[in-house]
Each structure stands twice: as structure tokens, then as C-alpha cells.
Amino acid sequence: MARIGIIGSAGRMGAALIEAIAAAGEVFAGGVDQGGDLAALAAASDVLVDFSAPAALEGNLDAAVAAGVPIVVGTTGLEERHHWLCDAAAENIAVLQTGNTSLGVTLLAHLVHEAASRLGEDWDIEVVETHHRMKVDAPSGTALLLGEAAAKGRGIDLAAHSARGRDGITGARVRGEIGFASLRGGSVAGDHTVQFLGNSERLSLSHLAEDRSIFARGAVRAGEWLVGKAPGRYQMAQVLGLA
């Protein structure tokens, strides 16, 4: 049985992770939040799962490296600097960072990559996401993950080919760009649709999250898989054998 420690255990995701760990037959090694003894938790764990905050990531990675334990990073809202930190930690430990730990979203990203790689630039790509009213970042980490999958399928750089909001007289759509639209309201756990819009036909690939437990189950599955892996950066697709 794997001993799984949770960083950011006091919130709703923390509670869902504790339930998912028990359901998977693994051991809950404990949890920490701001001001907690992270070093002790890392030392007592076979793998850490981080759903805290971007500002805490550097310290969390440092603790994982110091203890020599792998870490699953499910925190969203990360910036480029945070990915550099993950790269640096991955020189010493196994790091799996993802914008979404759902197994369904992982498969969706694979399908989006496949569709984008096979449909030409005359098919426009739009990513639409809906989340609860309390979500603070946009586009969501999952929307960006799906956008990256589409961009890789097209062999382009997402940052140079994305439109993240249209307002006023925008002119015609730029050929080859990937658009994002973010909707906020209610208690929606997370809905994502990637639309491929061609001439006289459309293809939509969607995932609807009904409860946060799906992210917890996926994170635990990722943690189980990551135990014993060599240092490096890993992806959720590898957990499902898709990469």
C-alpha cells in the first residue's frame, strides 16, 4: 500500500482526496496546510499530492526533493516560472504536473490532439469552459491543457496562436488560432468542450464534471502510478498508457 500525503488538505479537494485514498485501499499519510510541518509529512509519505496554491509550489517542491519523494501537482493557475520550478525538481524526483487529474479529461485531451492532427487549418478550434462562480483563474487549467493538446496536434505554439477574449470590432477570425471562452456561475464543478468548426460541419468533444471526487480519484491513481518512478516530468496520459 502507498502512503499518500496531501498538501492542501483542509479544503474540499482535501476531503475528497482522503475519501479517494481510502477507497483505493491506500494509506493516508497525513495532510498539511499553510504553516504545517511539510518536511515531516514528506518524510512520512511515499508520494505527495499537491492541491494548494501557486505561491506555495516552490516550497512544496523543495520539501519533496529534500525527502526524495515523488509529487503530483494538481494546483491550477500556474505561470511559466512554476513550470521552470517543476523542471528543476524533476532533475531529482518524479514530478507529475497537470491542469486536471480527471481520467476522463486525460482521455479527452488525447482525442483533441488526434482530431487537431488530422483536421486541417480550415477547421477552427474553440475551447469553451464553465466553472463555479468562485473560481479565480481563467481560462481554467483544463482549458489550457486542452488548448495545448490541440496546438501540439497542429504542431504550433499555443501562446502565439491563442485568442483569450473577443470584444468590440475584432475583425475576421485569424486562421489557425485557438480560441478560449470562459463562463462563470453557480456551482458547476467544471464543463469543457473543444469545438472543431469546419465548412458545413462541426465536431464537439466534451467532458462534464459532476463532482470533485473525479479529480481526487484521478490524483490518487496518478500518485499510485508515480511511486517508484525515476526522476523526470510525467503526464496524466502516461498513467492511462496513452503516451
C-alpha positions as CSV (number, residue, x, y, z in Angstrom):
1,M,0.0,0.0,0.0
2,A,1.2,3.5,-0.9
3,R,1.4,6.2,1.8
4,I,-0.1,9.3,0.2
5,G,0.4,12.7,1.8
6,I,-1.9,15.7,0.9
7,I,-0.7,19.3,0.6
8,G,-3.7,21.5,0.9
9,S,-5.8,19.0,3.0
10,A,-8.2,21.4,4.7
11,G,-10.3,22.3,1.7
12,R,-13.0,20.4,-0.3
13,M,-10.4,18.8,-2.5
14,G,-8.5,17.6,0.5
15,A,-11.6,15.9,1.9
16,A,-12.3,14.3,-1.4
17,L,-8.7,13.1,-1.6
18,I,-8.9,11.5,1.8
19,E,-12.0,9.6,0.7
20,A,-10.4,8.5,-2.5
21,I,-7.3,7.3,-0.8
22,A,-9.4,5.1,1.5
23,A,-11.5,3.8,-1.4
24,A,-8.3,2.9,-3.3
25,G,-7.1,0.8,-0.4
26,E,-4.0,3.1,0.2
27,V,-2.8,4.8,3.3
28,F,-3.5,8.4,4.2
29,A,-0.1,9.6,5.4
30,G,-1.5,12.9,6.7
31,G,-2.1,16.4,5.4
32,V,-0.7,19.9,5.8
33,D,-1.9,23.4,5.1
34,Q,-0.3,26.8,5.5
35,G,2.1,26.7,8.5
36,G,2.1,22.9,8.8
37,D,5.1,20.7,9.1
38,L,5.6,19.9,5.4
39,A,9.0,18.3,6.0
40,A,7.6,15.7,8.4
41,L,4.7,14.9,6.0
42,A,7.1,14.4,3.1
43,A,9.3,12.1,5.2
44,A,6.3,10.0,6.2
45,S,4.9,9.7,2.6
46,D,5.6,7.5,-0.5
47,V,4.1,10.2,-2.7
48,L,2.8,13.7,-2.2
49,V,-0.3,15.2,-3.8
50,D,-0.4,19.0,-4.0
51,F,-3.7,20.9,-4.4
52,S,-2.7,24.0,-2.5
53,A,-1.8,27.3,-4.2
54,P,0.7,28.6,-6.8
55,A,2.5,30.7,-4.2
56,A,3.2,27.6,-2.2
57,L,4.6,25.4,-5.0
58,E,8.2,26.3,-4.7
59,G,8.3,25.3,-1.0
60,N,6.3,22.1,-1.7
61,L,8.7,21.0,-4.4
62,D,11.7,21.8,-2.2
63,A,10.2,19.6,0.6
64,A,9.6,16.7,-1.9
65,V,13.1,17.0,-3.2
66,A,14.6,17.1,0.3
67,A,12.7,13.9,1.2
68,G,13.3,12.2,-2.1
69,V,9.6,11.5,-2.7
70,P,7.6,12.0,-5.9
71,I,4.9,14.6,-6.2
72,V,1.6,15.0,-8.1
73,V,0.9,18.7,-8.7
74,G,-2.8,19.4,-9.4
75,T,-2.7,23.1,-8.4
76,T,-4.0,25.3,-11.2
77,G,-3.3,28.9,-12.1
78,L,0.4,28.2,-12.6
79,E,2.6,30.6,-14.5
80,E,5.8,30.0,-16.6
81,R,8.0,30.3,-13.6
82,H,6.2,27.5,-11.8
83,H,6.9,25.2,-14.8
84,W,10.6,26.0,-14.5
85,L,10.4,25.0,-10.8
86,C,8.8,21.7,-11.8
87,D,11.5,21.1,-14.3
88,A,14.2,21.8,-11.8
89,A,12.6,19.5,-9.2
90,A,12.2,16.8,-11.8
91,E,16.0,16.5,-12.1
92,N,15.9,14.8,-8.6
93,I,12.4,13.4,-8.2
94,A,9.4,12.2,-10.3
95,V,7.0,15.1,-10.9
96,L,3.6,14.8,-12.5
97,Q,2.1,18.2,-13.0
98,T,-1.3,18.6,-14.7
99,G,-4.1,21.1,-15.1
100,N,-6.6,18.3,-14.5
101,T,-6.3,14.9,-12.8
102,S,-9.6,13.5,-14.2
103,L,-9.1,10.3,-16.1
104,G,-11.9,11.4,-18.5
105,V,-10.2,14.7,-19.2
106,T,-7.0,12.9,-19.8
107,L,-8.6,10.8,-22.5
108,L,-10.4,13.9,-23.9
109,A,-7.0,15.7,-24.3
110,H,-5.8,12.6,-26.3
111,L,-8.8,12.8,-28.5
112,V,-8.4,16.5,-29.0
113,H,-4.7,16.0,-30.1
114,E,-5.8,13.3,-32.5
115,A,-8.5,15.4,-34.0
116,A,-6.3,18.5,-34.4
117,S,-3.6,16.5,-36.0
118,R,-5.9,15.1,-38.6
119,L,-8.1,18.1,-39.4
120,G,-6.6,20.9,-41.4
121,E,-6.4,24.6,-40.6
122,D,-9.7,25.2,-42.4
123,W,-11.2,23.7,-39.2
124,D,-11.3,26.4,-36.5
125,I,-10.7,25.3,-32.9
126,E,-12.6,26.9,-29.9
127,V,-12.3,25.8,-26.3
128,V,-15.3,26.7,-24.0
129,E,-15.2,26.1,-20.3
130,T,-17.7,26.7,-17.5
131,H,-16.9,26.8,-13.8
132,H,-18.5,27.8,-10.5
133,R,-18.7,31.5,-9.5
134,M,-15.8,31.2,-7.0
135,K,-13.1,30.2,-9.5
136,V,-10.4,32.8,-9.6
137,D,-8.4,32.0,-12.8
138,A,-9.4,32.0,-16.4
139,P,-9.0,30.2,-18.7
140,S,-9.1,27.2,-16.5
141,G,-6.1,24.9,-16.2
142,T,-8.0,22.3,-18.0
143,A,-8.9,24.6,-20.9
144,L,-5.3,25.4,-21.3
145,L,-4.4,21.7,-21.2
146,L,-6.9,21.1,-24.0
147,G,-5.6,24.0,-25.9
148,E,-2.1,22.7,-25.6
149,A,-3.2,19.3,-26.8
150,A,-4.8,20.9,-29.9
151,A,-1.7,23.1,-30.5
152,K,0.6,20.1,-30.3
153,G,-1.7,18.2,-32.7
154,R,-1.3,21.1,-35.1
155,G,2.4,21.5,-34.5
156,I,2.1,25.1,-33.4
157,D,2.9,27.1,-30.2
158,L,-0.3,27.8,-28.3
159,A,0.9,31.2,-26.8
160,A,1.5,32.5,-30.3
161,H,-1.8,31.2,-31.7
162,S,-4.4,31.8,-29.0
163,A,-7.3,34.2,-28.6
164,R,-8.4,34.7,-25.0
165,G,-11.3,37.0,-25.2
166,R,-13.0,38.9,-28.0
167,D,-14.7,42.2,-27.6
168,G,-15.7,45.1,-29.9
169,I,-14.8,45.2,-33.6
170,T,-12.3,42.3,-33.7
171,G,-12.2,41.7,-37.4
172,A,-12.4,38.3,-39.0
173,R,-11.1,35.3,-37.1
174,V,-7.4,34.7,-37.6
175,R,-6.7,31.5,-39.5
176,G,-5.1,28.8,-37.3
177,E,-5.8,30.5,-33.9
178,I,-7.2,28.6,-31.0
179,G,-9.9,30.5,-29.2
180,F,-10.9,30.4,-25.5
181,A,-14.2,31.4,-23.8
182,S,-14.7,31.2,-20.0
183,L,-18.1,31.1,-18.4
184,R,-18.6,31.5,-14.6
185,G,-21.7,30.9,-12.4
186,G,-23.5,28.7,-10.0
187,S,-21.8,25.6,-8.6
188,V,-20.5,24.0,-11.8
189,A,-17.6,21.7,-11.0
190,G,-16.2,22.0,-14.5
191,D,-17.5,21.6,-18.0
192,H,-15.2,21.7,-21.1
193,T,-15.9,21.5,-24.8
194,V,-13.5,21.7,-27.7
195,Q,-15.2,22.6,-30.9
196,F,-13.8,21.9,-34.3
197,L,-15.7,24.1,-36.8
198,G,-15.3,23.3,-40.5
199,N,-17.2,24.4,-43.5
200,S,-20.8,23.0,-43.2
201,E,-19.8,20.6,-40.3
202,R,-18.8,20.7,-36.7
203,L,-17.2,18.3,-34.3
204,S,-17.5,18.8,-30.5
205,L,-15.6,16.8,-27.9
206,S,-16.8,17.4,-24.3
207,H,-16.3,16.4,-20.7
208,L,-18.7,17.3,-17.9
209,A,-17.5,17.1,-14.3
210,E,-20.4,16.4,-11.9
211,D,-18.4,16.2,-8.6
212,R,-14.8,17.0,-7.4
213,S,-14.4,13.3,-6.5
214,I,-13.4,12.6,-10.1
215,F,-10.3,14.8,-9.7
216,A,-9.5,13.1,-6.3
217,R,-9.7,9.6,-7.8
218,G,-7.5,10.6,-10.7
219,A,-5.0,12.2,-8.5
220,V,-4.8,9.1,-6.3
221,R,-4.4,6.9,-9.4
222,A,-1.6,9.2,-10.6
223,G,0.1,9.0,-7.2
224,E,-0.1,5.2,-7.1
225,W,1.5,5.1,-10.6
226,L,4.2,7.7,-9.7
227,V,5.6,5.7,-6.8
228,G,9.0,4.2,-7.7
229,K,9.3,6.2,-11.0
230,A,12.7,7.6,-11.9
231,P,13.3,11.4,-11.7
232,G,11.6,13.3,-14.5
233,R,8.5,15.1,-15.7
234,Y,5.4,12.9,-16.2
235,Q,1.9,13.4,-17.7
236,M,-1.5,12.0,-16.9
237,A,-1.6,10.5,-20.3
238,Q,1.2,8.1,-19.2
239,V,-0.9,7.0,-16.3
240,L,-3.5,5.7,-18.8
241,G,-0.8,4.3,-21.2
242,L,-1.6,7.0,-23.8
243,A,1.9,8.3,-24.1
